[in-house]
């Protein structure tokens, strides 16, 4: 009887591991490799932020300052959703529902962040005091300031990369 129970437990564990592997698409179970201790910011080792080389101070009037431009570079959910599933596991989030997170750009598209580089994307929680939703407003204010010439693209990028929760006050946009 004990041998049968041991076999069933082993089989059940193997099936659970196999299911997790299929969901993550990694070929092996994945332990948390990114830290949640930086929240509401991403782990800088996992998500340092990457720039789109097409966006510079001299190209802002034909890129980020053009209404609707971000839609032309935004990656489709067929790309971001599987990445979000993988990164939720990498961050070790207890809540694994993809609807609890925005697959967000560390350097936002509005400031010329790389659209598809995984080092510029991370699963930002919708819960907490500083959320994905509140970061969106910061991104828009910074982009508007860059497009008005109030601050440089470099200053906006640096401020949001260092800490989006203080980016407005650091740049004087307030």
C-alpha positions as CSV (number, residue, x, y, z in Angstrom):
1,X,0.0,0.0,0.0
2,X,2.8,2.4,0.9
3,X,4.5,1.7,-2.4
4,X,1.3,2.6,-4.3
5,X,0.9,5.8,-2.3
6,X,4.5,6.7,-3.0
7,X,4.0,6.0,-6.7
8,X,0.8,8.1,-6.8
9,X,2.5,11.1,-5.0
10,X,5.5,10.9,-7.3
11,X,3.3,10.7,-10.4
12,X,1.2,13.6,-9.1
13,X,4.3,15.7,-8.5
14,X,5.7,14.9,-11.9
15,X,2.4,15.9,-13.6
16,X,2.3,19.2,-11.6
17,X,5.8,20.0,-12.6
18,X,5.1,19.1,-16.2
19,X,2.0,21.3,-16.3
20,X,4.0,24.2,-14.8
21,X,6.7,23.6,-17.4
22,X,4.2,23.7,-20.3
23,X,2.6,26.9,-18.9
24,X,6.0,28.6,-18.6
25,X,7.3,27.2,-21.8
26,X,10.8,26.8,-20.3
27,X,11.5,23.1,-20.4
28,X,12.0,23.1,-16.6
29,X,10.4,24.5,-13.5
30,X,11.3,28.0,-12.8
31,X,12.2,29.5,-9.4
32,X,11.9,33.2,-8.6
33,X,15.0,34.9,-10.1
34,X,13.8,38.5,-9.7
35,X,13.2,40.2,-6.4
36,X,9.9,41.8,-5.3
37,X,11.8,43.8,-2.7
38,X,12.1,46.8,-5.1
39,X,8.3,47.2,-5.6
40,X,6.7,49.4,-6.8
41,X,9.8,49.4,-9.0
42,X,11.1,46.4,-11.0
43,X,14.2,44.5,-10.0
44,X,16.9,46.5,-11.8
45,X,18.9,43.3,-12.5
46,X,16.0,41.8,-14.3
47,X,14.5,44.9,-15.8
48,X,17.1,47.6,-16.2
49,X,15.3,49.5,-18.9
50,X,16.3,49.7,-22.6
51,X,15.9,52.5,-25.0
52,X,14.6,52.5,-28.6
53,X,17.5,53.7,-30.7
54,X,15.0,55.4,-33.1
55,X,14.0,57.9,-30.4
56,X,16.5,60.6,-29.7
57,X,16.1,64.3,-28.8
58,X,16.5,65.2,-32.5
59,X,13.7,62.7,-33.5
60,X,11.0,63.4,-30.9
61,X,8.9,65.5,-33.3
62,X,8.6,62.6,-35.7
63,X,8.3,59.9,-33.0
64,X,7.0,60.3,-29.4
65,X,5.5,63.7,-29.9
66,X,3.3,62.5,-32.8
67,X,-0.2,61.6,-31.6
68,X,-0.7,57.8,-31.9
69,X,3.0,57.0,-32.5
70,X,3.2,54.5,-29.6
71,X,0.5,52.4,-31.2
72,X,2.9,51.9,-34.2
73,X,5.5,50.4,-32.0
74,X,3.5,48.7,-29.2
75,X,4.0,44.9,-29.3
76,X,0.9,42.7,-29.6
77,X,-0.5,40.8,-26.7
78,X,0.5,37.6,-28.5
79,X,4.1,38.6,-27.6
80,X,3.5,40.3,-24.2
81,X,1.2,37.8,-22.6
82,X,3.5,34.8,-22.8
83,X,6.4,37.0,-21.6
84,X,4.2,38.2,-18.7
85,X,3.5,34.6,-17.7
86,X,7.2,33.8,-17.6
87,X,8.1,37.0,-15.8
88,X,5.3,36.5,-13.2
89,X,7.1,33.2,-12.3
90,X,10.5,34.9,-12.4
91,X,9.3,37.5,-9.9
92,X,7.8,34.7,-7.8
93,X,4.4,36.5,-7.4
94,X,1.9,34.5,-5.4
95,X,-0.9,35.8,-7.6
96,X,-0.3,34.3,-11.0
97,X,-3.3,35.7,-12.7
98,X,-2.1,37.7,-15.7
99,X,-5.0,40.2,-15.2
100,X,-3.4,41.3,-11.9
101,X,-0.5,42.8,-13.8
102,X,0.3,45.2,-16.7
103,X,3.2,44.0,-18.8
104,X,4.8,47.4,-18.5
105,X,7.8,49.1,-20.1
106,X,10.4,50.3,-17.5
107,X,11.3,53.0,-20.0
108,X,7.8,53.8,-21.4
109,X,7.1,53.9,-25.1
110,X,6.1,57.5,-24.6
111,X,9.7,58.3,-23.7
112,X,11.3,56.0,-26.4
113,X,11.6,52.8,-24.5
114,X,12.4,49.6,-26.4
115,X,9.1,48.0,-27.4
116,X,10.0,44.3,-27.3
117,X,13.2,43.9,-25.3
118,X,12.4,41.7,-22.2
119,X,14.9,43.8,-20.2
120,X,12.5,46.7,-20.7
121,X,9.3,44.8,-19.8
122,X,8.0,43.5,-16.5
123,X,4.7,42.4,-14.8
124,X,3.8,45.6,-12.8
125,X,1.1,44.9,-10.2
126,X,-2.3,46.7,-10.3
127,X,-2.4,46.4,-6.5
128,X,-0.6,48.4,-3.9
129,X,-0.1,52.1,-3.2
130,X,1.9,52.9,-6.4
131,X,0.4,50.8,-9.2
132,X,0.7,50.3,-13.0
133,X,-2.3,52.7,-13.4
134,X,-0.6,55.5,-11.4
135,X,2.6,55.1,-13.4
136,X,0.7,55.7,-16.6
137,X,-0.1,59.3,-15.5
138,X,3.6,60.0,-14.7
139,X,4.6,58.7,-18.2
140,X,2.1,61.1,-19.9
141,X,3.2,64.1,-17.9
142,X,6.8,63.5,-18.6
143,X,6.2,63.0,-22.4
144,X,4.2,66.2,-22.5
145,X,7.0,68.1,-20.8
146,X,9.5,66.7,-23.2
147,X,7.4,67.6,-26.2
148,X,6.8,71.1,-24.9
149,X,10.6,71.5,-24.4
150,X,10.2,71.9,-20.6
151,X,12.7,69.1,-20.0
152,X,15.0,67.0,-22.2
153,X,14.3,63.5,-23.3
154,X,17.4,62.4,-21.4
155,X,16.3,64.0,-18.2
156,X,12.8,62.4,-18.4
157,X,14.3,59.0,-19.2
158,X,16.8,59.2,-16.4
159,X,14.2,60.2,-13.8
160,X,11.7,57.5,-14.7
161,X,14.4,54.8,-15.0
162,X,15.7,55.7,-11.5
163,X,12.4,55.8,-9.7
164,X,9.1,56.5,-11.5
165,X,7.4,57.4,-8.1
166,X,9.7,60.5,-7.8
167,X,10.2,61.3,-11.5
168,X,7.9,64.3,-11.5
169,X,9.4,66.0,-8.5
170,X,13.0,65.2,-9.6
171,X,12.3,66.8,-13.0
172,X,10.4,69.8,-11.5
173,X,7.2,68.8,-13.3
174,X,5.6,68.1,-10.0
